[in-house]
Amino acid sequence: MTTPAFPSFAELEDDPLGVYEALVEALRSAHRRSWSHPEGTDAGLLLPADLQERTRRVTHEIPRRFGSTAASVWNMQTFAPEIPRSAGPVGPGPAHLVSQTAYVRTIEGLVVELAARVAPWFGRPPTRLDWIVTEGGGPRVFDLGYWLDTAGWSTDVALEDAEIDTPFEPDPELPAPWSAFIAFAVQWEIAARGGLLVPRTYKPPKVIADAPFSNLPNPFVPALELWRCGVLLEATFREDAPVVLYVDATALAGGISTDGE
């Protein structure tokens, strides 16, 4: 099984709708596989080649907990407190997960990168990473907190004010947050390339209000990468909040490349 390819944003100027549709197809492919893990975790979509190296120190400093469940997590509370956690991997699922060193390192690097990109929008880094191996089917797809939503809505306002049309229709085969984040990711790049400024509509931090989008990193790209790599996550990026990472036990048993190739 190979990782679905993401298109390059370099094609935006000529065909923004085509880039959006290619992103949709890549995420649709991942979703059809029932969030199974690909064999590789190549960065793919405009993420820095040195992602793991840059984020390694930070990921080592974040506490981790591990848990597993055979129950459905669809109706559990925020951050699934019903699932017991331990400081080390207990049981075959978590034990197998931590043996996939390259995979875990890449995913945790993406989480750190995502948190760093949310930081200009009032986001706070996670206080803990909770890995949950689930046998109860995929959890609901969570939104990722108000700060990321305001970043996305800000692209809506900026493009509307500039009278730039972005007719990106939600895809019925994808969870709503996935479609929204794909649109936001593309809109961000259009705003950055067009020299548009962060509007004050949603009261962003003063330091970024009226700043060019091009001065800020696209915060939606790491989330798309995490979903593409077979991880569902729950996060708010608020004070003292963890990030919960859900992985599928069946896909895990099917094998993840230990070398990330």
Buried (B, 14 or more C-beta within 10 A) or exposed (E): BEBBBBBEBEEBEEEBEEBBBBBBBBBBBBBEBEBBBBBBBBBBBBBEEEBBEBBBEBBEEBEBBBBBBEBBBEEBEEBBEEBEBEEEBBBEBBBBBBEBEBBBBBBBBBBBBBBBBBBBBBBBBBEBBBBBBBBBEBBBBBBBBBBBBBBBBBBBBBBEEBEBEBEBEBBEEBBEBBBBBBBBBBBBBBBBBBEBBBBEBBEBEEEBBEBBBBEBBBBBBBBBBBBBBBBBBBBBBEEEBBBBBBBBBEBBEEEBBEEBE
